[in-house]
Amino acid sequence: MPDPEALLGQLDRQLPRPVGYWVAYSGGLDSTVLLHLLATLRPRLAAPLAAIHVDHGLQPESPAWAEHCRRVCAELEIPLHSLQVDATPRSGESPEAAARQARYAAIAEILGPQAMLLTAHHRDDQAETLLLQMLRGAGVEGLSAMPAVRPWNRGWLARPLLGVRRESIRAWGEARDLHWVEDPSNMLGAADRNYLRHQVMPAILARWPAAVDSMSRSAEHCADAAGMLRCLAERDLRDVSIADRLELSHLRSLPPARSRNLLRQWLREHQAPPLSSRRLQDALQQLCHARPDAEVRVAWGGVEIRRFRDQAWLIRPSPMAAERPMIDWVGEELRLATGLGRVRRFEAAGGISPQAWRDGRVQIGYRDSGFQCRPAGRSGSRTFKKIAQEYGIPPWQRDMVPVLLIDGRPAAVANYCICQPFAADADQLGWMIEWIPD
């Protein structure tokens, strides 16, 4: 049975301290009970309490539900922020996923930093989530189901009723004669979760009455295992990760399961979309075992993994402009053509001679067939290909790297080298050119 004192203890001792609590209030049974529980605790809460309601516009009754939420919050004297969103699913997207994405995106725009969104997910929801993840073939990360609290939107998302059964929530609401709305879509069997809730779970509980509690414990065990795997991957990453690159020699030395674990964590830390198990294994095979001269490229979800000099690089390619025109440059930070990033200059010893910069026409260009540069302090001129090989410019960046020209002659390859005769003396301040790719 929901217990206000237990809820208060959870908020005070087990969850982070926010600047405000926001109840995700749909008007349904679960969120109604959570709202009333918190209303009884409001004088003792560590932060102000408010509610937020999202009208998805998917049901004819949704305006009436929004009005119901307004009346309840007015009676409880709890501020309510009501939103309307377009939750129409895209082609191939489930209605439930589209509604969830639209809802959280809209809420994120309202909540400020250090706020905590409270949802009314409960123990039965946790069991259903575990089953759905199992049916999708999830690993221990997915089988952890829903955490009690996680970082979200510069604050937190918490589920303080995750240890409470649905039947206890209903009994608490009925005992206090609470009123809530019923969403008819929750009874439609076409949705996977509804099918589990109304067809599968009753049969499981008839045979195994304690199944919900047992399944929730399994999710907790998986969460522990996932946490340990993340710790192991973070330790491995310290040995092999350089910014957005991985040293493949070390990755090859790990057992297969550990190398997969490391690659998943690397993608997670760089906020890349997850790879399926099959594609993850295929990526590892290509990165670690393709012949040395093979061009390895694994692309998905707007990101790519490339291999260069026995390192894996994670990149986010953006469309490049068809033209890369020469641009006169006076030295201010400059945004280049679409997909080419920006350049800036800064003072450092051995950069481009200030006098050469003042006396010549300074332009930003790119490599061409006649490129020749003698890097400062080195003997002999080099083609752009030789410069790229010596300085480790990846092949996919070579058409994008800005070249600074003075009076039509290469004076610097941004980020990599200064060309003679435009270099300042080693003990003289000059202009270094930094390129920041998109």
N, C-alpha and C positions, 0 to 999 in steps of 0.2 A: 504494500500500500504506500502511495506517495506520502512522505513525511516532511513537513516544512522545516523541522529542525535539522534533519539529515541533509536536506537541500542546502540550508544555510551553511552547515559545516563543510559541505562540498565546495561551495562558492568561496568560502573564506580560507580553507586550508588546502584544497587540492587543485584549485584553478588559479591562473594568473589574476592579478588585480587590475581590472580595466578602468577606464575613465567613465564608462557607461555600459549598462546592460540593455540589449535590444532583443526582445522576444520576436521571433519569426512567427507571426500570428495569422494563421489561415482562417480562423473561425471554427475549425474542426475540433473534435473531442480532445485530442492530445495537446494541441497548443492552447486550447481553452483552459485545461487543467494546469498547464505550466504557468500560464498568465496569472491565474487565481492564486496558485501557490506563492508566486513571487510577490503578488499584491499584498498577501498577508505578512510578508517579510520586509516590505519596502522600508519601514523606518530603520531597519537594522542592516540593510544592504550597504556595501562599501562604496557604491556608486549609484547615480541616478538610474531609474528604470523607465524604459519606453518600449513601444511596440511598433512593428512595421508589418504592413499588410501588402501583398502583391496580388493584383487582379490580372490574371493571365488572359482574360478575354476569350476563353475557350468554352465557357458554359453560359447559357442564357441567364442563369441565376446569379452570375458573378457580381453584378451591381448590387443585388440584394445582400450578398454575402459581405461586400465591402461596407454596406450600411449597418449590417449587424455588428461587424467589428467596431465600427465607430461608436455605436450605442454602448457596447460592453465596455470599451475603454473609457468612455465618458462617465459611466457609472462608477468605474474603479478609479477614476481620476488619474489615468495613465495616459501620457501623450501618445498619440498614434500618428504615424506617417504612412499614408496610403499611396501606393504606386500602381500605375497601369503599364503593362508591357505587351509587346507583340511576341507571343510564344509559338507562332506558326512554325512547324518543323520544316527544315530543308529537305530536299530530296535524299532519301535513304536514312534520315534521322528519325529516331523514335520520338513520339509526342512527349513521353516522360522526360527524355534527355533534353529536348528543346525547351520544355517548361522549366526544368531545373536550371539550365544554363541562363535563360533569360531572367529568372528570378534572382539568382545570385549576382548576376552582372548588375541588375538594377539596384539591389541592396548595397552592393559595394560602392556605388556612386554616392550613397547617402551617408554611410557610416564613415566617421573620421578615424584617424590613427588611434591605436590603443583601445578601441571599442571591442566589445564582445557580443557576437551574435549567438543567441541561445535558441536551439531548435528542440523540438519535443520528441525526437527519435527515442524509441524505447527498446526493451529487450527482444520483443518479437520482431521488430524491424531489423535488429542485429542478426537474428537467426535467418530471416529471409534474405538479407544481404549476403550472408555467408553461403547460403544455398545457390544464389544467383552467381556468385563468384566461382563456386565449384563447377557449376554447369558451363561457365565460360572458360574453364581450364586455368584459372588464376594460380599464381604462386603464393608463397606465404605473405607477400605484401598485400595482395588482393584478398586473401583469406583472413587477414586481420580485420576485415570488414570496416566498421566505423570507429574511429578513436573517440574517446570521451572529450578530448580537446585537441585542437591543432592550430598552428598559425594560419591566419587567413586575413588578407586585405589589410596589412599593417596592424592587425590586431589578432583576434582569435575567434574561432567557431567552436562552441562547446555544446555538448549534449548531456545535460545534467540528469535526464531521466533514463539513461541507457541501462541502468540496473533494474528498472521497474517493468513488470509485465503489463501488457495491454489491458487485461481483465481487471487489474488493480486500478489502473488509471480510470477506466470506465466506472468502476464501483465508487471511486472517490468523487467523480463528477456527479454521478446520480445521487449519492448520499447528500450532496449539497445543492441539489436541484439546479445544477448549472445547465445552460442552454447553449447548444452549438449547432453548426450547420453540417449537413451530410452531403458530400460530393458524390453524385451518382456515378461518376467515372471510376470511383474506387471499387465498384461492383462489376465492372466490365472485365470479362475473362481474357480479352485480347492482350492486355498488358501482362508482361511476364510476372511482375511482382503480384498483381492481383490474382493471377492463376495460382501461384504458389500459396498465397494467403488463403484463398477460398477453396482450392481443390487439394493441394498437396499437403499443406501443414495440418489440416484437420485429420487426415489419414495417418500422418506421422504421429501426432499427439494421441490419437486413439490407441496406437500400439505402444508408444513410448511417451508417457505423460510428461516426463522431465526433459524432453528433447530440446526445448527452447533454452533451458539453463545449460544443458550439456553443450549445445552448439555455441552458445555465447562463450563458454569456457574455452572451447576449441579456438574461437576467434582471438581470445586473449593469449592463448599459447602461441598462436601464429604471430600475433603482434610482438611477443617477446622474441620469437625466432627472427622475425624481420628486423627488429632492433639490433640484435646481435650481428646479423648479416651486414647491416648498414655500418656498424662499428668496424667490422673486419674490412669492408670495402673502403671505408675512409682511411684506415691504416695503410692498406695497399696503395691507395691513391697518392699518399704522401711520398711513396717511393717511385711512382711512375708518371705522375701528372705534372705537366709544365703548362700553366695557364689553360688554354683550350686544346692541349695536345697530350697524347699518351705515348710513353716509350714502349714500343712493341717488344723489344727484347725481354723486358721484365714480364710483360703479359704472357709471352710464350712459355716462360718458366713456371707459371702457375698451373695447378690442376684445372681441368676444364670447368668444373663448377665454380671454382673461385674466380677464374677469368671472366666468366659470364656475370658473376656477382659484381665484379669490379666495373665492367663495362656498363652495366645497368646504373650503378651509382654515379659514374662519370656523366652519363647522359642526364640523370636526375639533377645533379648539381649544376649543370649548365642549362637546365630548364628546357631540355629537348624532349619532344614527344617520345613515349616509350616505344620500344620495338617488340614485336611478338617474339616468342621463344624461337620460332623457326628462323626469322630474319636476324635475330640477334646471333644465333649460331652461325648463320651464313656470313654475317659481317665479320665475326671473329675468324672464320676460316679464310676469308679473303685477306683480311688485314695481316694475319700471322703467317699464312702459308702460300699465298699467291707468289708467283715467281718475282724476283727482285725488280725486273723492268716493267712489270704489269702496272697499268693505271687502275688503281682501286678506287671506286666511287660507289658509296651506298647512300641512296637518297630516299627520303620519306618526310612527310609532314613539314616541308619548308626548310629542312636542314639536310646537311650532307656530312658523311665521314669520308675523308680522303686520306691516302697514305703518301707520305713524302719523307725521304731520308729515315726510314724505319720508325716513323712516328705517325700516329693517327691524329688527324686534324678535324675538329668539329667546326663547320662553317655554316653560315646562313646566307646563301647566295641571294642577291637581289637583281632584278632585271637591269641590264646595262643599257645606257643610251646608245643608239646606233652610231652616233657621231661622237668623236672625242676631240673637240676643237682645241687649238692652241689658245691660251688665255693670258693676256697681259696681267701682271700681278705686282702690286706695290708692297705686299707684305702682310696685309690684314688676313685674319682667318677667312678662308675661302671655301665655299661649298662648290664642289665640282658637278659635272653632269650626273644624271640619274644613275645610281648604282656604283658611283666611283668614289664616294666618300668626301672627305674634306682635307685641306692642308692648312698648316700654320707654321710660323717660323719662331725660333727662340734662340737666344744668345748662348753660345758655348765655345770653348777654346777649340780652334782648328776648324771652324765652320767656314762658310763662304765669306770671302773678304768683303767687309763693308764698302770699301772703295769700288771694288768690282761691281757690287750690287748698285751703287749710286750711279756709276758711269755708264752702265750698259742697259739694254732693254731686257727686262726680266719677264719670262713667260713660263707658264706651266704647259707641258706637253706630255707625250708618251713615247714609248720606244718606237723606232723605225729601222728600216733596213740599213741605214747609214750610220747608226749610233756607234760612237767611239768615245771611251772615257779612260783616262789614266787615273786610278784612284790615288788620292793624296797619300804620299809616303811610299808608293809602290812604283815599280818600273814597268814600262810598257803599257800600251793602250789595249783596251779590251772591248769586244762586242757586248751588246746587252746580254746575249746568251751566256757569255763567260762571266759577266758580273752576276747574273742570276745564280749560276752554279756556285761561284765562290762565296756569295753572301747568303745562300740558302733561300732564295725567293721561290716560293712554290709555283709550279707551272700555271695553276689556275689564277694566280695574281699577276702574272707577268704583263698582261695587256692592260692592267689597271693601275700599276704603280706609277705615280706621277714622276716625271723627269723635269727638273728645273733647268731652263736654258737661259743663258745670257748672250745676247746678240746672236742667237741661233745656235749656239754651241752648248752641249751638255755641261752643266755646272754641278749637278747633284742628282742622285737617284734617291728620292725621298725615303727616309728610314734606314738607308744602307750606306751610302758613301758620298764623299765630296770629290769632284773631279779637278785635276790640275788643268789650267793654271789659275783656277778661281779660288783655291783654298787659302785661308788666312794662315799666318805663321802659327806653329803649334802652341805658342804662348800668347797668342792674340785672340781676342774674342771675335767670333764671326757668327754667321747665321746658319743654324741647323734647320733642316726641313723635316717636319713630322707629317706623316700621312696617317689619317684615321679612317680606315675602311668602314663602309656601312655594315 
